[in-house]
Amino acid sequence: MTSGRHFNTTGPVRPNEHYCIDPLKRIDLPEVERLIERGKYFVLHAPRQTGKTTCLLALVSHLMTTGSYRCAYANVENAQAARGNYEKGIPLILDQIAADAAFFGGETYPRDHVAEIRSRIGPGAQLSALLEGWSAADGRPLVVLLDEVDALLGDTLVSMLRQLRSGYSRRPSAFPLSVILCGVRDVRDYRIHSDLDGAIITGGSAFNIKAASLRLGDFSEPETRELLLQHTAETGQAWTEEALREIYRLTQGQPWLVNAIAYEVTDAIPRGRDRSQNLDADMVTEARERLILRRDTHIDQLADKLREDRVRRVIEPILRNDIPDASLSEDDIQYAMDLGLVRRGPEGIEVANPIYREVIPRHLTAIMQARIEPTHQPAWYIRSDGFLDMVKLLGAFQQFFRENSEAWIERFEYREAGPQLLLQAFLQRIVNGGGRVEREYGLGRMRTDLLIVWNAPTGVQRCVIEAKLVRGSREATIEQGLRQTRAYMDRCGTAEGHLILFDRHSGLSWDERIFREARDGIVIWGM
């Protein structure tokens, strides 16, 4: 049985149980204190499982130690069960405020007065009445932090926001000095269907007293190292430098991913549980694959978001590495960024980290992989020396694409990215179990970079595949693709490279699209 602290993947951090970065160092504390001192109502938002609740609870403790404020935290997600029924939702919010305020901040006023308020006031004014009486009960100003606000739905959310707005002018003597709303999205992104108003209400209009929106970011590389090395300091078990670099490369500091991979390496993989063993990059790679295949809640929620039209408008052109069409708006991009799905990289909008880059196409092609499985077995493409026969493999895909693409692409939810997804589904099915596919793609890159890493008995095979859509002249696309493929081969340290061209120009016969030739050591495949 192990003891001591460990890496946390569920719920708020408890510093005596979990390795952690000081949560108050992860927010702009001077800015937060300035906003509170000036009586502002504002938003703190971040993607799921990045440490929002941990930061809010640390902030409550910090503010209380100053002696200048009364401070209360409440998680209002329980009212999601009422959906748009505010007559049920608002009382649930009051009950949760009463319970959490007493537990986390020692504030008992809500617990002592909620029943009386509910008995004499309707739900449309219950929250404002509670906050008014609570604020007036003590000379110190009241600060309220409400968590998971964007989990609320319909008129429950509209009513809560409007009741907060209604008392704003009475602060601080008869309403909270400051209210912090916390959730995944900024309040500006709320699109609330109101049955009472018979309209879509935007968060910005229902809560037009918002002074600022602060975003909790991912770990920096130094913070990631600091967190990982706490394990070494407490157990004596060392990380190799390559392992430390690889964890940050794979996660880009996303807090849940960092902790999940570290937990997998140190507590789930048998070799990692042996504290006499160093923690190396091979263990990190194994942990990454375990996470992707297991599809923990964090990964599942990420995949679920792909069904939303606002997300699809961002992710689909990224998958096909194309310039987005006119339907994509800056609001859509910002929404996907707020969800933590994408970021602004050096070449434009891209998926937020390599693990998400892996998860997205795997999820979108899972059914397709299952359909490919009976007809294409990995053993068919393994040479006698244990290495993959990439010419045979890509030749099989070329024929498969000719026979099946028109029917199968229509089945993809992300139809415009169909050729790239079909290629990745085919490769993933073959490589599963003996290697991995690493992917690079982004908005407007005009290419998909794939690296096949295959573990043979006598060594590791690395093969680059560059996939491009033909735009304009085929020859110009080939010349550009060859330059890009060579550059990617050089970066990956391999001499094996293939360039795949998907020509979707109408009017071309399959005989005109299908070809294979080699130039300067790179095999070009037309499809």
Phi, psi and omega in degrees: 000131180270156178225178180087185184284162180212174179280135188256132177235003183223119173078179181298151179288138170244109189303333178282346180248333190236146167295140183200156169269138179309114185298331180287343175278347182272348176246163176278082187300316178302322179292318178299315180296322179296316179297320180293313180303326182270009174070038183265149170257128187210175187244137168240116183229157180191158176301166181299144173057047173248358177107020182299309183297319177302316179294319180297316180294323176294324179293319176303311180299317180297314182294324180292326181290340178288337182077000184271341187226154157267141189220137181220140176245142173211138174261114188263014184298335182302332181286355175299331182298333179281349183050235183272005181276091185293336179294335173264326186290315183297315175302324177296321177297317179299317179299319181289321176300317180299316182289312184288323180297321178289320185286314187270334184233000181070017181270111186260353182306311180301315181301323183281341189238351184300314183300317181294319179296316181294332182285337186240352184230141178287161183304331182293349179225006184296316182295314180296324178295317178299312182294325180294310180295320180297315181295323184280350187281351183210149182288338180281140180294151183258133174243127183240131179244117182251121185259152178059036182298322184282004170282341181287155187234151169051224186291341173298314179291317179301314181297317180298313181296319181290325178291325174295319180292326187295330183261002187305320183289348182264002181285152001262354186287330183228021175195157182306138175301316184216141174234131177248121175263131184234140177185189179286319187253155170290150181300334180296336183272356180293127172239101194252121177278113181258117176289326181293317181273345183063036185204170172270121180258131176274149179300326182296326180279325180285337183226061185279013177262004180296128182264333185199158172234118178252140182245130175278121185269180176283171174293142168285170178297318176299323178293321177299314178297317179303316180296311183296321184285348171298326177296317179296318181297326184269335184245342185083356180277122188267146168269140170287156179299322179296322179294317178299315180296320184292322178298317179291321179299316183290323188259337188053030175083006178300119193302317180294318180297318178301310181294321182294316178294317180296320178295317180300316181293316189270338186233347183248317179286124185307317182296327179288332179289341176280104187293352176276350181266139172289152180263113190246178185293330177297322177294322179296317178298318178297318180297318178302314182293321178300315181298315183295316183288326183285333178054060174302169184306320180302314180291320181296318178295322176300311182296324181297325181295339182296343181282342183287137181300320181297324179284317181301321181297336177270313188286324184299311177294334175293317180296325179266004176055040189245168172285129184293155178275182188291345182286343180279127181247163176297328177297320178298315180297315180297322178298314179295326176292318179298327177287347182084010182282323184228169177212169173269112180259183182296336179253012180119201181288130181216161176299144196296330181200164183299329179292314176297323178300329179281318185295317188299305180292328177297317180295316183291340183245012185301315181293321180296320178300319180296325179286331179286329189309313184292337188258349181219107182262139180306324184300335181295339188245016179256125180286173181295336178273003177093352179272157177288140172270092187291329178293317178294319181296311182288331173296320177294321178293322179301315179291319178299317181296319180297320186278332193238344192299318185298322180280319188285323181297327178297339181275346180288137173296324178261071191296322184293336177263016187305311181302315180295320180292321179295319175301313183292325176297317181296312181296319182298319180298320182285320187280336181312132175094332182239357181185206181205162175246123174255138190237144170225124177203160182190165183296120176079007180288337177068020177196156171245124178260122178239135175241118176270122175247114185241129182266100178266161180301331184254006179161184181251127178264133177234123183227131180265135172233124177250126180246132182221149168274138177286124176234125183071230184284134176297318183295320178295322178295320178297312182299316178295317181297322179297318178298317181292321179295316178299318180296320180289322176299318180296318181293326182271353178069045180223153177258002183255116183217147179224143177242121180251128180247121173261114181255108185254018176296133180290152176091348179278136174280163178297325179297330178283331181277324188276123173201167176212131176208163179239137176223124176051041175083002178249130179270128181254129181242123176262139182214000000 
